[in-house]
Structures are given as C-alpha cells and as structure tokens.
Amino acid sequence: MKRILLLLLTLAMLLPLVACSSESLSEQQPAEKKTTAKEEESKAETKDPLEEEEPLPTGKPVYPDGFSVGYNRQDISPTEFPIVSYAQFDRTATSIHDPIQLTVTALCDGENVALLCSVDMRGVPDSFASYCATLVERETGISKEFFFLNATHTHSSVEHSLFGQDAAIKKWQAQFYKKLVRAAVLALHDLTPAEAYIGTANTEGITFVRRYLMSDGSYKGISSQTNGREYVSHETEADTQLRTIRFVREGKKDVLMVNYQTHYGGSFPDSISADFVHLMREQTEAELDCHFAYHSGAGANLSFSSAIPGKRLYPNIEAASPALVQTVKDAVAAESKAETGKIRAIREEYQATAKGNWKKAIPFSAITCGDLGFIAAPYEMFDTNGKEIRDASPCKMTFICTLTNGGYAYVPSALAFTHGEYEVNNCQFEEGCGEDFAREFVRLLKECKGQD
C-alpha cells in the first residue's frame, strides 16, 4: 500500500511539470514560425535575379528569308561584394561605378547564324571561352565556329584569373552562363530583316603608341609614360581608325557594331566599371537611337590619352568620350551600303611556335558575310599587324576582334621584338609571330570567301 501511495504522490508532482512543459512548447511554436518566416525573407533577398525575369521563348526561332539581324544585351554586374576585380594589383571592388554588360549580335542568312558576343571583361580565359561556346551550342544548336566571345578589355571587371576558385566569382560565373544563354536565345528570337552599311573615321588625340624612342637611342615601353622621362618619338604612328557596321532593321532599332583599338582609359581601385565603353555605349545609343555593340581591336601597343600624365582617371575618359562618340557619328555619316551574303565560318587550332621552340595550339576563327569579315584573335595584337590584316582582307569591312575565344597575352610586331620591353617580355611566342598570325587570319578570311 505504501508503494501505491508513493507512486500516486509522484504522479501528482509530475502532472504540473508536464502541463508547464506543454505550455512552454506551445509558447515556443510562434517563435519557430517567426524563424521560418525570417529564413524565407532571407531566401527572397538572395533569390536568383534571373528567376524574376520573363521566361525565355520556347520553340525554335524563325529565321527570316534573306539577311536578318538580332540583338540582346544583359547586365552582368556582380551582386555580391567584395569581389576581386584585378588580382595582379590587389584590387577588390566593393561597389559598381557603372554596369558591365554582355551583348550578343546575331547575323543570319536564312540558314546559317553567327553569334558575335562582346563582354565587359579584361580577357576571356581559354577554358571559359570554350565552355561558353559549348554551352551556346548545346542550348541553341549553333556550332562553335559561328560563335565569337570578345572581351572589351576593361581593367575594372571581375578577375578572370580566379575563375572557379573564389567563392564570389564562382557565383558570378554561374549567373554569367545563364545570362549568356538568355542573351543568345533572345537575340535569335529578335532576328529581323536588315541591310548593312559600313563606315570609317579617325579619332584625334585619344589613342597613342605607348612605346618610345628615347633621347639616348634606346627604346622604352609603358614605364616611360609614368616616370616623366623625355622621349624623341613614338615607336610607330598609332592606327586611329574606327570602324562601324550599322544594320538597319525593318520596324526595329538599328544595331551599330563598333571596332576600335586602344587600351582601357580609367581604372578603379574599388569599383566595377566598363570603362570608356560604357560612356560610348550610353552616349551613342542616346544620340543615334540604336543598339550598341563594341568589339575591341588591335591595341596591344596603344593607350588611351590621359589629361594627367602618368595617371589613369575616369575624368580623363569623361572628357574624351564626346570626341569618341563624334568619331562614331562621323563614321556613320560617311557610310556606304554593304552587300551581305552567305555566312561562312572557319575555326582552326593553329600550331604556333612558342618560346623554347615548341608548338602550342591556339584557336583562330574567321567569319564572313558578303562584304563583312570578322576575325577572332585570342591575344592582344599590335595595331600594325591589325592593319596588315585589314589591308589584305578580301572583305570591304573587316573587324579585328582581339582577346576573343581565349587569352594568350601579347603578340608584338617584329619591329617591337627588336626593341624589347614590356609587351615582348610578356609574349609566349617567338619573334615574327605577329606577322605569321596576321597571314594566317588573312588565309582564313580568303578561305571563307572562297566558299561563296
């Protein structure tokens, strides 16, 4: 009996505790809901911005009869900061000065399509460019030889040497791949019958050769620009020609492609920027009511003139941008009609002779469409070699697209090799490579044209 009484007494003592515990759990339940709501709010803040955009068109795009052009542009600015913008100089961006962009221009002859892409980056690594071409081919069916990915060479973008390594950059890469596919698909669905017009004009006081003959007879590279040393002359005269192709479309905005050779104008220590390309794009589109696509030319030995010697500041390019835009307008004003035709493309792995006398395969590409020619050089080319290609090209208008489909640093001219300095020291290939490569691109252009 005593044991029963003891058990009943124990139960009587435990019942209030159980009730209290139940009440406590009940009180905690709303707190759990609040935590869940907070998590959902956090998820919403970090939601993929692409999920907020309109769904992509479904089905195969319709290729109009004859020649047509499509265009799309995507903002590829990073959304997470800090992010490395230039590892070599320990630059990390914490904000966006102006947006970096990806543009895709689609050219179609009714059967074949070429996708000419331009991205605001300092360069495009080989593996990255190759994956982009594979991705676009998988999603659109357009084969690699008809695909160009050209860097505008801004020095204030996302650091490409850290692709696949840095966490913030890996996230940016994932977004870029999605936006590349999106831009390609939308450009294809934007294909509209068009006519082509070509023009040229020369800039004044914007670009100069950054290699110098010194008073003692020696030659110096870019270092002499920043330390105030006196020089007798530039190594060569700068190629200041700016080239345009304007596609006039039925019922839609014109698409204006611009090809020009120079280096960046104003770096930022802590901000993302498309450099002078942003100002050209913004002002040209406002004044000419068009879509703008910039493709960097042969400017490895050139630099953007600075109002303050030895300094690269954004006010320098703000001051120069009206002259650049005026040059674009002059080229458009002087344009003539170009014939379009079948789109032909060749992509080859060229066996280049590297320093040390061993062979290195690098991708060379050419695309032609009637009077229009485009070459994809996966390196920084000297303007003298770019001019050699243009002069020997079978096309009336040839765009020299450098830092395209890969990146192999500088390829100087033969003259530069005799003088040495920065660009020569940073070249992977033997003397004479600039002229050898130029001849190879002319051959590719002629082969493409020979198929007509």
Secondary structure as GFF3:
##gff-version 3
##sequence-region A 1 452
A	DSSP	alpha_helix	2	45	.	.	.	ID=ss1
A	DSSP	three_ten_helix	49	52	.	.	.	ID=ss2
A	DSSP	beta_strand	68	75	.	.	.	ID=ss3
A	DSSP	beta_strand	83	86	.	.	.	ID=ss4
A	DSSP	three_ten_helix	87	89	.	.	.	ID=ss5
A	DSSP	beta_strand	91	93	.	.	.	ID=ss6
A	DSSP	beta_strand	95	96	.	.	.	ID=ss7
A	DSSP	beta_strand	101	108	.	.	.	ID=ss8
A	DSSP	beta_strand	113	119	.	.	.	ID=ss9
A	DSSP	alpha_helix	126	140	.	.	.	ID=ss10
A	DSSP	three_ten_helix	144	146	.	.	.	ID=ss11
A	DSSP	beta_strand	147	151	.	.	.	ID=ss12
A	DSSP	three_ten_helix	160	162	.	.	.	ID=ss13
A	DSSP	alpha_helix	167	189	.	.	.	ID=ss14
A	DSSP	beta_strand	192	202	.	.	.	ID=ss15
A	DSSP	beta_strand	207	209	.	.	.	ID=ss16
A	DSSP	beta_strand	212	214	.	.	.	ID=ss17
A	DSSP	beta_strand	219	220	.	.	.	ID=ss18
A	DSSP	alpha_helix	223	226	.	.	.	ID=ss19
A	DSSP	beta_strand	231	234	.	.	.	ID=ss20
A	DSSP	beta_strand	241	249	.	.	.	ID=ss21
A	DSSP	beta_strand	254	260	.	.	.	ID=ss22
A	DSSP	beta_strand	271	272	.	.	.	ID=ss23
A	DSSP	alpha_helix	276	288	.	.	.	ID=ss24
A	DSSP	beta_strand	290	296	.	.	.	ID=ss25
A	DSSP	beta_strand	302	304	.	.	.	ID=ss26
A	DSSP	alpha_helix	314	333	.	.	.	ID=ss27
A	DSSP	beta_strand	336	338	.	.	.	ID=ss28
A	DSSP	beta_strand	343	354	.	.	.	ID=ss29
A	DSSP	beta_strand	358	369	.	.	.	ID=ss30
A	DSSP	beta_strand	372	377	.	.	.	ID=ss31
A	DSSP	beta_strand	380	381	.	.	.	ID=ss32
A	DSSP	alpha_helix	383	392	.	.	.	ID=ss33
A	DSSP	beta_strand	397	402	.	.	.	ID=ss34
A	DSSP	beta_strand	410	411	.	.	.	ID=ss35
A	DSSP	alpha_helix	414	419	.	.	.	ID=ss36
A	DSSP	alpha_helix	422	425	.	.	.	ID=ss37
A	DSSP	alpha_helix	433	450	.	.	.	ID=ss38
###
